[in-house]
Each structure stands twice: as C-alpha cells, then as structure tokens.
Amino acid sequence: MMIQILKSKLHRAIITEVHLDYEGSCAIDEELLEAASINEYEMIHIYNLNNGNRFTTYAIKAERGSGTISLNGAAAYKGNKDDLIIICTYAEIDQNKAKEHEPKLIYFKENSNIINEIKTQIPTQKNNVVSL
C-alpha cells in the first residue's frame, strides 16, 4: 500500500513579503529550497501560525541567500509580512518503507529565515499532566 508521508518541513519561517499582483505561488529563498529538498513548482502546504490559515500552492525560487518567503497572488490573502508559517511537502511511498524514511526538517534561528538546525526526526510528544 502507498501512503502520503512528510517529505520536508520549513518550521517557523517568517513571511518576508506579500504580493497580490504577482503570479500566484510562494517564492522561497533558493538555499532554503535546496536545504529542504523542495523542487521549484512542487506543491507545498502552508500553515500560518498567526491566523490558522492552511492552504496549498507551489514553490518558486527567490533570490539565493535573501531569506525571502513571499506569498503571491491569491496566497497573499492568507498571511501578512512577519507572520510565522510552516511549509511542508509530502511524498508517496510504500508503507513498508515508512520506518526507513527520514524527512528533511529545517529549523530557523529565532525571528529569522536563517537555518539554525536540520533534523530528520520530530521528538515524541509527551503528555503534560495537569493536576488541579
């Protein structure tokens, strides 16, 4: 059986620009695309941490080293400059290979689009016990 699985994630990136009149897409610094193994024109899922918007579009290249993450066209209505977002891609793989799969997880320095760390695993979430 084939399943959809997380391929890559840019975690807590910052929107640097919004352009309503630019051809629709999300422009991402070419260095960030390469670090996350995101192809130009690949479908991306964007999750806006400031307003809860979740949507899909496609990635295009922004100038290398610029730190640019720009929402363009209709996507410009889904976020504002300085909003925190998560950008994810997914891949279809055989379920039997899921345990071997290692996504590219890109984490940024606080308040920037400068890469701080690259991981291949998300830590197991632990329940917080709250006593009243």
NUMAR-837370 format. One record per residue (C-alpha): residue number from 1; residue in one letter; x, z, y. Coordinates in pm, 1 decimal. Each point is the difference from the previous one (the first is absolute). Layout:
N
@pos->NUM code->A xx->X zz->Z yy->Y .
...
//
This chain:
132
@pos->1 code->M xx->0.0 zz->0.0 yy->0.0 .
@pos->2 code->M xx->119.8 zz->-82.1 yy->350.9 .
@pos->3 code->I xx->-30.0 zz->262.3 yy->274.2 .
@pos->4 code->Q xx->58.1 zz->10.5 yy->376.0 .
@pos->5 code->I xx->279.9 zz->238.3 yy->93.8 .
@pos->6 code->L xx->178.6 zz->102.1 yy->319.7 .
@pos->7 code->K xx->289.2 zz->-240.1 yy->64.1 .
@pos->8 code->S xx->124.7 zz->129.6 yy->333.7 .
@pos->9 code->K xx->-86.6 zz->231.5 yy->286.5 .
@pos->10 code->L xx->110.6 zz->44.0 yy->360.4 .
@pos->11 code->H xx->-99.8 zz->363.3 yy->52.2 .
@pos->12 code->R xx->-94.4 zz->126.8 yy->347.2 .
@pos->13 code->A xx->117.5 zz->-304.2 yy->192.9 .
@pos->14 code->I xx->-92.2 zz->-27.7 yy->367.4 .
@pos->15 code->I xx->-195.5 zz->-286.0 yy->152.6 .
@pos->16 code->T xx->221.0 zz->-135.0 yy->277.9 .
@pos->17 code->E xx->-228.0 zz->-277.2 yy->129.9 .
@pos->18 code->V xx->-351.6 zz->-142.0 yy->-23.7 .
@pos->19 code->H xx->-76.6 zz->-363.2 yy->89.3 .
@pos->20 code->L xx->-363.6 zz->-109.0 yy->-17.1 .
@pos->21 code->D xx->77.4 zz->-361.2 yy->91.7 .
@pos->22 code->Y xx->284.9 zz->-50.0 yy->-248.5 .
@pos->23 code->E xx->-70.0 zz->-168.9 yy->-333.1 .
@pos->24 code->G xx->-137.4 zz->270.9 yy->-232.5 .
@pos->25 code->S xx->242.4 zz->196.4 yy->-212.9 .
@pos->26 code->C xx->240.9 zz->289.5 yy->20.1 .
@pos->27 code->A xx->349.3 zz->-72.9 yy->126.3 .
@pos->28 code->I xx->259.4 zz->226.9 yy->-162.2 .
@pos->29 code->D xx->371.5 zz->27.6 yy->78.0 .
@pos->30 code->E xx->178.2 zz->-225.8 yy->-250.1 .
@pos->31 code->E xx->231.8 zz->288.1 yy->-105.5 .
@pos->32 code->L xx->-303.5 zz->209.7 yy->-95.2 .
@pos->33 code->L xx->-153.1 zz->-288.7 yy->-194.3 .
@pos->34 code->E xx->321.6 zz->-36.6 yy->-200.0 .
@pos->35 code->A xx->39.3 zz->374.3 yy->-58.9 .
@pos->36 code->A xx->-353.9 zz->17.8 yy->-140.2 .
@pos->37 code->S xx->18.8 zz->-334.0 yy->-186.2 .
@pos->38 code->I xx->-295.6 zz->-134.9 yy->197.5 .
@pos->39 code->N xx->-12.6 zz->-378.3 yy->21.7 .
@pos->40 code->E xx->-102.2 zz->-188.7 yy->309.6 .
@pos->41 code->Y xx->-370.2 zz->-92.6 yy->-34.0 .
@pos->42 code->E xx->-53.1 zz->260.6 yy->-274.0 .
@pos->43 code->M xx->-327.7 zz->193.3 yy->10.8 .
@pos->44 code->I xx->46.6 zz->347.9 yy->140.0 .
@pos->45 code->H xx->-234.6 zz->297.1 yy->16.7 .
@pos->46 code->I xx->19.1 zz->208.3 yy->316.7 .
@pos->47 code->Y xx->-125.2 zz->358.5 yy->23.5 .
@pos->48 code->N xx->-20.8 zz->140.2 yy->354.1 .
@pos->49 code->L xx->63.0 zz->376.1 yy->4.0 .
@pos->50 code->N xx->-130.6 zz->36.9 yy->357.4 .
@pos->51 code->N xx->-347.8 zz->-146.3 yy->-46.9 .
@pos->52 code->G xx->-53.9 zz->-39.2 yy->-376.3 .
@pos->53 code->N xx->-24.3 zz->-381.9 yy->10.4 .
@pos->54 code->R xx->101.9 zz->-170.9 yy->-323.9 .
@pos->55 code->F xx->35.0 zz->-379.3 yy->-9.5 .
@pos->56 code->T xx->188.1 zz->-292.6 yy->-150.0 .
@pos->57 code->T xx->190.6 zz->-278.1 yy->170.7 .
@pos->58 code->Y xx->330.2 zz->-176.3 yy->-66.0 .
@pos->59 code->A xx->356.8 zz->64.1 yy->108.8 .
@pos->60 code->I xx->200.7 zz->-223.7 yy->229.7 .
@pos->61 code->K xx->356.7 zz->47.3 yy->115.2 .
@pos->62 code->A xx->84.5 zz->176.1 yy->323.0 .
@pos->63 code->E xx->345.6 zz->-4.6 yy->151.4 .
@pos->64 code->R xx->263.0 zz->162.1 yy->-224.4 .
@pos->65 code->G xx->105.7 zz->343.8 yy->118.8 .
@pos->66 code->S xx->-277.6 zz->22.5 yy->259.2 .
@pos->67 code->G xx->-206.5 zz->267.8 yy->-177.1 .
@pos->68 code->T xx->-306.5 zz->-208.4 yy->80.9 .
@pos->69 code->I xx->-328.1 zz->59.1 yy->-177.4 .
@pos->70 code->S xx->-266.6 zz->-200.5 yy->180.6 .
@pos->71 code->L xx->-369.5 zz->-31.6 yy->-79.8 .
@pos->72 code->N xx->-114.4 zz->-349.5 yy->94.2 .
@pos->73 code->G xx->-331.5 zz->-180.0 yy->33.0 .
@pos->74 code->A xx->-300.3 zz->188.4 yy->-140.6 .
@pos->75 code->A xx->236.4 zz->266.0 yy->-140.9 .
@pos->76 code->A xx->75.4 zz->99.0 yy->360.7 .
@pos->77 code->Y xx->-340.5 zz->170.7 yy->5.5 .
@pos->78 code->K xx->104.9 zz->226.6 yy->-290.4 .
@pos->79 code->G xx->272.2 zz->192.8 yy->178.2 .
@pos->80 code->N xx->176.5 zz->83.9 yy->322.4 .
@pos->81 code->K xx->360.2 zz->9.1 yy->111.1 .
@pos->82 code->D xx->167.2 zz->317.9 yy->-135.4 .
@pos->83 code->D xx->-252.7 zz->52.5 yy->-283.1 .
@pos->84 code->L xx->150.2 zz->115.6 yy->-330.6 .
@pos->85 code->I xx->-72.0 zz->-234.0 yy->-290.1 .
@pos->86 code->I xx->81.7 zz->-49.3 yy->-364.5 .
@pos->87 code->I xx->56.6 zz->-356.6 yy->-117.5 .
@pos->88 code->C xx->-29.3 zz->-64.7 yy->-375.0 .
@pos->89 code->T xx->31.7 zz->-292.4 yy->-235.3 .
@pos->90 code->Y xx->-120.2 zz->-12.9 yy->-358.2 .
@pos->91 code->A xx->102.6 zz->-203.6 yy->-303.3 .
@pos->92 code->E xx->-165.5 zz->-86.6 yy->-326.9 .
@pos->93 code->I xx->196.3 zz->112.2 yy->-303.5 .
@pos->94 code->D xx->-62.2 zz->59.4 yy->-367.6 .
@pos->95 code->Q xx->-130.9 zz->352.8 yy->-51.8 .
@pos->96 code->N xx->270.7 zz->58.4 yy->-263.7 .
@pos->97 code->K xx->267.6 zz->-43.2 yy->268.5 .
@pos->98 code->A xx->-156.8 zz->240.7 yy->249.8 .
@pos->99 code->K xx->220.3 zz->295.3 yy->-99.4 .
@pos->100 code->E xx->312.7 zz->-209.8 yy->63.8 .
@pos->101 code->H xx->-118.3 zz->-123.6 yy->339.9 .
@pos->102 code->E xx->178.5 zz->128.8 yy->310.3 .
@pos->103 code->P xx->-165.2 zz->-74.3 yy->333.3 .
@pos->104 code->K xx->205.8 zz->-34.0 yy->318.5 .
@pos->105 code->L xx->-99.0 zz->293.0 yy->222.5 .
@pos->106 code->I xx->136.9 zz->-16.1 yy->353.1 .
@pos->107 code->Y xx->-6.0 zz->314.5 yy->216.0 .
@pos->108 code->F xx->82.3 zz->6.0 yy->370.4 .
@pos->109 code->K xx->173.4 zz->236.2 yy->237.5 .
@pos->110 code->E xx->-256.7 zz->195.1 yy->199.6 .
@pos->111 code->N xx->-159.0 zz->-196.4 yy->286.4 .
@pos->112 code->S xx->186.1 zz->-321.2 yy->-82.9 .
@pos->113 code->N xx->6.9 zz->-306.3 yy->-221.2 .
@pos->114 code->I xx->357.1 zz->76.7 yy->-103.9 .
@pos->115 code->I xx->38.7 zz->44.1 yy->-375.0 .
@pos->116 code->N xx->83.1 zz->355.9 yy->-96.9 .
@pos->117 code->E xx->-29.3 zz->-20.1 yy->-378.3 .
@pos->118 code->I xx->-88.8 zz->-239.1 yy->-281.5 .
@pos->119 code->K xx->-154.1 zz->145.2 yy->-316.5 .
@pos->120 code->T xx->-159.7 zz->-126.3 yy->-319.6 .
@pos->121 code->Q xx->-227.0 zz->297.0 yy->-75.7 .
@pos->122 code->I xx->-261.6 zz->206.1 yy->177.9 .
@pos->123 code->P xx->27.1 zz->371.0 yy->-88.6 .
@pos->124 code->T xx->-275.7 zz->149.1 yy->-212.4 .
@pos->125 code->Q xx->-260.8 zz->156.2 yy->225.7 .
@pos->126 code->K xx->-39.5 zz->372.2 yy->-56.9 .
@pos->127 code->N xx->-324.2 zz->180.0 yy->63.3 .
@pos->128 code->N xx->4.0 zz->256.3 yy->275.2 .
@pos->129 code->V xx->-191.0 zz->306.7 yy->-109.9 .
@pos->130 code->V xx->-186.8 zz->158.7 yy->287.5 .
@pos->131 code->S xx->-129.4 zz->351.7 yy->-52.6 .
@pos->132 code->L xx->-267.2 zz->139.2 yy->225.7 .
//
